Amino acid sequence: MKFIEIAGNLQIGITNEELLLLAKVKGAISHIFKNQLDEREKEVARQMVNKGILFRKKIDGKTCFMYDGLADFGGFY
């Protein structure tokens, strides 16, 4: 497990699985649609929304996940 720093210098634990999904979401231009994720990635994305790392939004009636832009993912501890 690694720790990342998000807004307000809050440190949150992130698993390797979450780190891989984060790279996938961050690699997309601005968001990734839920239907582009497999079932496990959908569950991990939901957990990351609960942690405040990602957020969920509807675009054209489709659910997508977006990186909140406030977290510093270069600073792992």
Short mmCIF file of the C-alpha atoms (twelve columns), coordinates in Angstrom:
data_MODEL
# 
_entry.id   MODEL 
# 
loop_
_atom_site.group_PDB 
_atom_site.id 
_atom_site.type_symbol 
_atom_site.label_atom_id 
_atom_site.label_alt_id 
_atom_site.label_comp_id 
_atom_site.label_asym_id 
_atom_site.label_seq_id 
_atom_site.Cartn_x 
_atom_site.Cartn_y 
_atom_site.Cartn_z 
_atom_site.pdbx_PDB_model_num 
ATOM 1  C CA . MET A 1  0.000   0.000  0.000   1 
ATOM 2  C CA . LYS A 2  1.163   3.473  -0.822  1 
ATOM 3  C CA . PHE A 3  -0.088  6.813  0.410   1 
ATOM 4  C CA . ILE A 4  -1.027  9.770  -1.742  1 
ATOM 5  C CA . GLU A 5  -1.617  13.326 -0.707  1 
ATOM 6  C CA . ILE A 6  -4.846  15.015 -1.713  1 
ATOM 7  C CA . ALA A 7  -6.247  18.484 -1.037  1 
ATOM 8  C CA . GLY A 8  -5.478  19.893 2.378   1 
ATOM 9  C CA . ASN A 9  -2.407  17.680 2.874   1 
ATOM 10 C CA . LEU A 10 -4.644  14.722 3.654   1 
ATOM 11 C CA . GLN A 11 -2.873  11.412 3.110   1 
ATOM 12 C CA . ILE A 12 -4.906  8.469  1.853   1 
ATOM 13 C CA . GLY A 13 -3.819  4.868  1.418   1 
ATOM 14 C CA . ILE A 14 -4.012  3.501  -2.108  1 
ATOM 15 C CA . THR A 15 -3.572  -0.105 -3.189  1 
ATOM 16 C CA . ASN A 16 -1.625  -1.217 -6.244  1 
ATOM 17 C CA . GLU A 17 -4.929  -2.113 -7.895  1 
ATOM 18 C CA . GLU A 18 -6.236  1.403  -7.287  1 
ATOM 19 C CA . LEU A 19 -2.977  2.842  -8.579  1 
ATOM 20 C CA . LEU A 20 -3.384  0.948  -11.875 1 
ATOM 21 C CA . LEU A 21 -6.948  2.177  -12.284 1 
ATOM 22 C CA . LEU A 22 -5.878  5.700  -11.428 1 
ATOM 23 C CA . ALA A 23 -3.261  5.578  -14.179 1 
ATOM 24 C CA . LYS A 24 -5.957  4.398  -16.602 1 
ATOM 25 C CA . VAL A 25 -8.336  7.216  -15.643 1 
ATOM 26 C CA . LYS A 26 -5.588  9.822  -15.575 1 
ATOM 27 C CA . GLY A 27 -4.348  8.597  -18.976 1 
ATOM 28 C CA . ALA A 28 -7.751  9.288  -20.498 1 
ATOM 29 C CA . ILE A 29 -8.171  12.852 -21.716 1 
ATOM 30 C CA . SER A 30 -10.499 14.027 -18.949 1 
ATOM 31 C CA . HIS A 31 -12.643 11.067 -17.915 1 
ATOM 32 C CA . ILE A 32 -13.334 7.399  -18.500 1 
ATOM 33 C CA . PHE A 33 -16.808 5.982  -19.047 1 
ATOM 34 C CA . LYS A 34 -18.053 3.278  -16.726 1 
ATOM 35 C CA . ASN A 35 -18.760 0.969  -19.686 1 
ATOM 36 C CA . GLN A 36 -15.027 1.062  -20.552 1 
ATOM 37 C CA . LEU A 37 -14.199 -0.661 -17.257 1 
ATOM 38 C CA . ASP A 38 -14.494 -4.329 -16.394 1 
ATOM 39 C CA . GLU A 39 -16.537 -5.400 -13.352 1 
ATOM 40 C CA . ARG A 40 -13.601 -5.348 -10.932 1 
ATOM 41 C CA . GLU A 41 -12.443 -1.915 -12.134 1 
ATOM 42 C CA . LYS A 42 -15.978 -0.593 -11.611 1 
ATOM 43 C CA . GLU A 43 -15.892 -1.723 -7.990  1 
ATOM 44 C CA . VAL A 44 -12.419 -0.251 -7.449  1 
ATOM 45 C CA . ALA A 45 -13.563 3.025  -9.034  1 
ATOM 46 C CA . ARG A 46 -16.562 3.103  -6.677  1 
ATOM 47 C CA . GLN A 47 -14.237 2.646  -3.709  1 
ATOM 48 C CA . MET A 48 -11.994 5.439  -4.990  1 
ATOM 49 C CA . VAL A 49 -15.029 7.733  -5.248  1 
ATOM 50 C CA . ASN A 50 -15.782 6.963  -1.599  1 
ATOM 51 C CA . LYS A 51 -12.176 7.850  -0.696  1 
ATOM 52 C CA . GLY A 52 -12.405 11.142 -2.567  1 
ATOM 53 C CA . ILE A 53 -9.753  10.282 -5.145  1 
ATOM 54 C CA . LEU A 54 -12.124 10.059 -8.115  1 
ATOM 55 C CA . PHE A 55 -15.554 11.489 -8.658  1 
ATOM 56 C CA . ARG A 56 -18.517 10.270 -10.649 1 
ATOM 57 C CA . LYS A 57 -20.365 12.386 -13.200 1 
ATOM 58 C CA . LYS A 58 -23.041 11.898 -15.870 1 
ATOM 59 C CA . ILE A 59 -22.123 13.020 -19.384 1 
ATOM 60 C CA . ASP A 60 -24.775 12.613 -22.058 1 
ATOM 61 C CA . GLY A 61 -26.649 10.227 -19.767 1 
ATOM 62 C CA . LYS A 62 -23.611 7.965  -19.289 1 
ATOM 63 C CA . THR A 63 -21.750 7.555  -16.015 1 
ATOM 64 C CA . CYS A 64 -18.068 8.391  -16.070 1 
ATOM 65 C CA . PHE A 65 -15.255 8.618  -13.549 1 
ATOM 66 C CA . MET A 66 -12.993 11.633 -13.362 1 
ATOM 67 C CA . TYR A 67 -9.780  12.368 -11.537 1 
ATOM 68 C CA . ASP A 68 -10.429 15.222 -9.113  1 
ATOM 69 C CA . GLY A 69 -7.312  17.146 -10.149 1 
ATOM 70 C CA . LEU A 70 -6.419  18.049 -6.571  1 
ATOM 71 C CA . ALA A 71 -4.463  14.970 -5.606  1 
ATOM 72 C CA . ASP A 72 -0.711  14.824 -5.967  1 
ATOM 73 C CA . PHE A 73 -0.086  11.377 -7.380  1 
ATOM 74 C CA . GLY A 74 3.616   11.959 -7.822  1 
ATOM 75 C CA . GLY A 75 4.168   11.994 -4.065  1 
ATOM 76 C CA . PHE A 76 3.935   8.400  -2.902  1 
ATOM 77 C CA . TYR A 77 5.042   7.521  0.593   1 
# 
